[in-house]
């Protein structure tokens, strides 16, 4: 029987930060556009960070969906904060362009 498991906001934030770091490192090592952020890649990523019990074959699909959604919420929170800092930096450095991901318009 599948088991229900949950992550806290702080745990999801840790996953989000690690995910960003790993994607950025991958992009720097292999060039832009080479990372694959499919659900299967995310599950493989999670296995490096979550406790071993998540890999016991008894974790429900709803639990995987939950951890994915919670991590994405934390990514949005982090990116909002990073966008604010980037916009401030862009205003202080008029020769630099910064594009907000959602609007694709420079700030």
Secondary structure, 3 states (H helix, E strand, C coil): CCECCCCCHHHHHHHHHHHHHHHHHHHHHHCCCCCCCCHHHHHHHHHCCCCHHHHCCCECHHHHHHHHHHHHHHHHHHHHHHHHHHHHHHHHCCCCCCECCCCCCEC
